[in-house]
Amino acid sequence: MSPNIRPLPLDAVASAPPWRAAQSLKMQGWIRRQTFSPANEKTLRRFSSWEVAELIFRINQSTFRGKLAADPNLPLGEVEEDGRQRWFSLEEVNELRRRIRVGKKSLMPPRPAGKRAFRAAIANFKGGAGKSTVALHFAHAAALDGYRVLVVDFDPQATLSHSMGLNDVGEDHTVWGIMARDLERETDRMNTASAGAETGTALPHRKLPASIRDMGLGTLRPADFIKPTAWPTIDIVPSCANAAFVEFASAQYRHLNPEWTFFGAVSRFLDSLADDAYDLILFDCPPAIGYQSMNAVFAADMLYIPSGPGYWEYDSTTSFIGQLAEALEDLSHGFENFPTGKIRLPKAFADIRFLMTRYEPSNELHQAMFAAFRQVFGDRLAQNPIELTRAVEQSGRFLSSIYEIDYREMTRGTWRRARATFDQAYEEFRGHVLTAWTELEDAQ
């Protein structure tokens, strides 16, 4: 450290005036807004007829052109002045998917009948494991696959929210708001009940301070927390930097009502949505085991755990599994007699999978770590790791997925390699989802 630079003491940080924090957040918002143009709003590009045919519908281009020629009422997209290809919006792609049949087969994606939306948590308490990157790409891949997706950003860093184009988000409309709303509603429900759960034990009358009730969160509808994105079939419950205090607030809330099953707040929120409102619900979890991540894990049907190829990431991932198991066991012993919604204690997952990220196939260390992961986790390790490519790095810098980048902005081969690694990872993920999805209880 330079002798002319003095370190800032922690007490100075803690006592910084509120206006300074607000100014910092305002500057962050301004920088992020400059990422999107021309109207400071993220928009979704169109997809070429080549992409729609071969990469989205996975049919021959000539077959696709023949279908368009045979039915003049189908969406025809747009033709750019300097080219012959047609370019389609995602809305047009989905209309084509609904109306075109190839060999008498529908292009609609498989969805088990009578089931609610499937919930998958992308979780690990190791920072930099690629959770937000995986969640973003899986959401976009699923949307291109024809699924309706809801993503829930539990991470106060809000990387996923920013990547989805949301910059100015109030903390009232984040997971923190959902938890505060649930506290109020659950406390009222308990106070009107004569006895607790199946035990018949009388519950004390709990009072919440006016500072909580006056926020008005208890009267908000589920739709008030769900925001649209640039993708017409992807919605999001966003996060923001101000939501970082949720861990401190949740501890206070538990003191106000110790019987509140805090970990079930998001699960109850999702239970209130129509079972057919979405097909897939993805959680981007914070790099910690806390109140927010426990809500995500409890609500999830599947855990998908990304990890980088380093030894310390391997060590952290194995520790995460052990500590998470202990935390869930503590919940089972402490709240087994209190209602938790459709998902019950003891918590059980339909599936748990591990995914290696930032993998370089030619790197001997990465090869050795992949083998070590395979030895420990067996067939629960995804066969297709996320490879580190230049295009993947570039997409991250611009808060976009590889699916959002126009392949004309780089060589098609570079773009195809980057897309292929996420396509393969998503296909494997979808296979596990569909297997577990069919085993869920039918929607009530």
N, C-alpha and C positions, 0 to 999 in steps of 0.2 A: 504493500500500500504506500502511496506517495506520502511523504511527511507533511505535505500541505493539505491533505485530506483527512478530516476527522470523522471517525465512524459515528453514525447517528445512534444514540442510545435508545433502548427499547421503550423507556418511559417517555421519551420525546415523541416516539411514534404513537404511543397510546394516547398521549395528550394533545395530538394534533387537532386543530380546530375542525369542526364539521365541514366548513366551507372548502377546506383543502381536499378532503376526501371526495366531496361532491364535484369539485373542479377536476379531479383526477378521473372520475367516472365519466364526466362530460367529455373530456379529451379522448378517452378510450372510445366513446360512442362516435365522436367525430372521425377518428381514424378509421374505424370500421365502416362507417358510412361511405368513406371515399373508395372503399373496395368495390362498391357496386355503382354502375353507371347505366344510362345517363341520368336517371332520375333518383339516384341514391336508393334504388330498389333492386333487389336481386330478381332477375328474370330467368326463366328456363329456356334454353335454346331449342331449336327444332332438330329433328332427327332425319337423316337422309334415308332415301328409299333403300339403299344398301344396308344401313344399320337396321332399319325396321324389318327387312326381309331376313337377313342372315343372322343378325345378333339378337333381335328381340323376338320375332316370330319363329326364327330358325327354319325358314323355308327357302327354296331356291328363288333367286331374284326373278327369273322368268315366270315362275309360278305366281309370284306376287304381282308382277305387271299384268299377267293374264287375268287375275281376279279383278284388278282395277279396271281393265278394259271391258270385262264382261258385265260390270254393273256400274253404270254412269252415276248412280246415286251414292256411291261410296265416296268418302272424303278423298280428294285428289291432292291435298297438300298445296305447296307453292313451288314454283320453279324460279330459281334465281336467274338474273339476267346473263350471268357469265357461265352458266352451266346447264346441263340437261337433266340432272337429277331432281327429283321432287323431295321436298322437305316437309315433314309432318310435325305438328304439335303433339304433345302427349295426349291431349283430349282426342285428337284425330286418331292417334295410334290405338287408343282404347276403344273408340267406336269401330275401327276396323277389326279389332280383336273380337268384339261382340258379334259382328256380322259375317265375318269370313269363316268358312269351314274348309279344311283341306283334307281330302280323302274321307269326307263325312265326319271328321273330327273337329271339335271346337278348339279354338285357340285360348280359351279362358283357362286360368291356372286352377289346379286342383284345390278344393276346400272341403274338408269333412262336413257332411250334412249334420245339422242340429248342434253344432259346437259354437261356443263363444270364440272371440278372438284369442289367438295364441300369444302368450307373453314371454319374451326372452330378455334376460338381463345380461348386458355386456359388462362384466365386472372383474375387477382385480384391484387390490390396494397399492399396486406398484404404479407410480406415475410414469408416463411415457410408454406404457405398454401398447398403446394404439387403440384404446377403448373408443374414443370419439371417432377416429378414422374408420374403425370397423363398423360402428353403429351407423355412421353416415353412408358408407358404401352399401351396407346391407339394406338400409332403408331405400336408397335409390334403386338398387338392383331389384328389390321386391316390387317397387312401383313400376318399373319397366316390365316386370313379370306379370303385371296386371292386378296386383294385390293393393288393397287400401290399407294404408299404414298410419299408425299413430306412434310418434316418438315422444318419450318423456325424458327431459334433460334434468338429471338429479345433480349435476356437477356445477357448483357456483362459478367455475371458470367459464362456463357457458360456451365452450368451443362449438358444440353441436348446434346450439341456438344461433350463434353468429354464422356458422356455415350454412344454416338454413335461411339466412337473410334477416333474422330478427335481431335488432340492435337496442331499441329503446323499450325495455321490458321492466314493468314495475314488479317489485317483489311480491305484492299481493297476489299476482297471477302466476306464481311459480309453485313448486312443490311445497314451499313454506306456507303459502296461502292455503293449499289443499289441506295441510296438516292442521293449521289453525282453525279452518272451517270444520274439520272433522272433530277437533277437540270440543268445539262449541256444540256441535250436533250430538256427539256421543254423550257429553255431559248432560245435556237436556234429556236425552233418551234414558240415561241411567236414573236421573232424578224423578222421572215419571214411572219408573219400574218399581214395583213393590219389593222385588227380591232379585238377587244376582244370579244369572245363569242357571245351571241345573241344580246348584247346591241349595237353593232356597235361602241363602244367607242374605240378610237385609243389608243394603248398601247405604252408606252415609250420604247425606245431601251435600253435594259439592257446589261451591260458588266460584264463579269466574269474575275477575275484576272488570270494571267498566272499560279499561284500556283495551281489553280483548274484544268484548262485545261491541264496543263503539266502532270497531273497524268495519263492521258490516259484512264480514266474510261468511258468516253463517247463512246468509240469505242468497249468496251467489249460486248460480246454476253450474252444473258441470261444464256446459258449453262456454262459460265465461273464462275458463282456464285454458281452453283449447284454441290455438291460433292457426290460421292457414299459413302455408309456405308457398314458395314459387312453384312447387310441384303440386298439381291439382289433386292428387290422390295421397298426399302426405300432409298430416296435421301434426302439431307439436304442442306439448306443454313445456314452455320454455323456462330457461333459468337466467339469472343475472348475477352480477358480482355482489349486489346488495344481499342476495339470498345466502351469503356465506354465514350469516349469524344464525341460521336455522338450528345449528347444533346447540348453541347457547339457549335459544328460545325454547327448543324442545325440552331441554332439561328443566326449565322453569315450568313448562306446561305439565310435565309429569308430576311435579311437586303440587300443582294445583289440583290434579286429579290422578292419583296413583293407580286407579283402576282403569284408566284410559289405555287401551291397547294401541299405543302410538305407532307401532310397526305395521298396523293394518290400515292406516289412513288412506294410503294410495290404492291399496287393494279394494277398499270399500268404494272409493271414488270410481275406479274402473268398473266395479260391479254395477254401478248406477247407469252405465252406458248401455245402450241397446247391444245385444249379443252380436248382431250383424252390422253394427256401425263400422267396424274395422275388421280386417282379416289378421293383421299382425301388429303387435304392440312391442316396441323395442325400448329398452331402458339404457341410457348412458349413465353409468354410475360414477360417483366421485372416487378418488384414490384413497379411500379410508373405509373403515368399518365404523359407521356412526348411525345417527337417526335416519338420515336420508337413504344411505345404502341399505340399511336393514328394511326400510319400506320397499325398496326396489327388489331386494332378494326375496322378501316374503310374498310379494305379489307375483313373482315370476314363476312360470311353469318350467323354464329351462334356464340354466346358467351357461353362458358362453364366455370362457375365460381366456382373453388374449394375453400373450407374454412375449417379450422380446427374446432373442437367442443367447443372451448373456447368462453367466453363472448366477450372478446376483439376482437376476430376474427369475431364474429357475428357483432359487432359494426363497425369494419373496412369494412366488406363486404357491409353493407347497405350504408356506407359513399361512398364507391367506386362507387356504382350504381348512387347515386345522383350526384357526381362530374363528372362522365363520361357523364351523360346525359347533364349536363351544358356545358361541353367541346364540345360535338357534336353539341349542339345548337349554340354555338359560331361559329363553322365552317359553319353551315348552313347560318348564317347571314353575314359572312365575305367573303365567296367564292362561293355564289350561282350562280354567273354569269361566273364562270371559269370552263373549262373542267376538269373532274376528272376521265375519263376512263369509263369502263363499269358500275361501281358502282357510283351512283349519290347521290347528296344531295337533300333533307335532308336524312340523313342516317337512314335506317330501317333494323332491323335484322329479318331473317326468324324465329329465335327462340332464346330464352335466358333460360339457365338452371343453376341450382346451385347444387353442389356436395359436400357432407361432406366427409372430409378425416381424417385419423388418428382416426377413430371411434372405440371405445371399447364397444361392445354390453352389457357387464355386468356392465359398469360404469354408475351409476345413473345420474351423471352430464351430461354425453354425451347423455343419453336418454332424459334428460330435454332440452338440447340445440337442439337436433334433432327435438323435438316437437315445440320448439320456432321458428326454421327455417321453419318448415312446416306451422306454423300459419301465418308467415309473407309472405312467398313465395308460399304457396299453392302447387298445383301440379307441379310447376316449380322446386321444389326440387326433385332431383333424389331419387328414392325409395331405391336404393342400394348404401349405402355409402362405401367408401374404408376403410376396417377394418385394424387396426394396429395389425400385427402379427410379430412374430419373424423372419419369412422368408422374409417378406417385408422389415424389418429393415436391414437384412443381404444383400439383393439385393441392397439396396441403398448405403451401405458402399462400395460395390464392383463396383459401377457405372454400374449396370446391372438391367434389369427387371427380374421379376420372370420367364418370358418366356425363358430367356437366361440361367437360372440356371438348370443344370441337376438334375432331381429329385433324383438321386442316391446319391447326396451329402448330403442329409438329409432324414429323414423318409418320405415315400411317403405321409402319412397323413398330415404332416406339409406342404409339398409342395402343396398338393391339396387344402388345406384351403386357402393358400396365393393366389394361382392361381384363385380359385373360386371367391374371392372378386373382382379381376380385371375382370374376365370373365363376371360376372354379371353386373358390372359397364359399361363395354364396350358394352354388348348386349343392355343395356338401351340407351347408347349413340348412338349406331348404329340405333336403332329404331327411335330416334328423328332426326338423320341425314337423314335417308331415307324419312321420312315424309316431312321434309323441302326441301330436294333435289328435289323432284318431283314438288315442287311449284316454283322452280327457272325458270327464262325465258330460253327458249331454246337457246343453243349456236348458235352464228351467224356464 
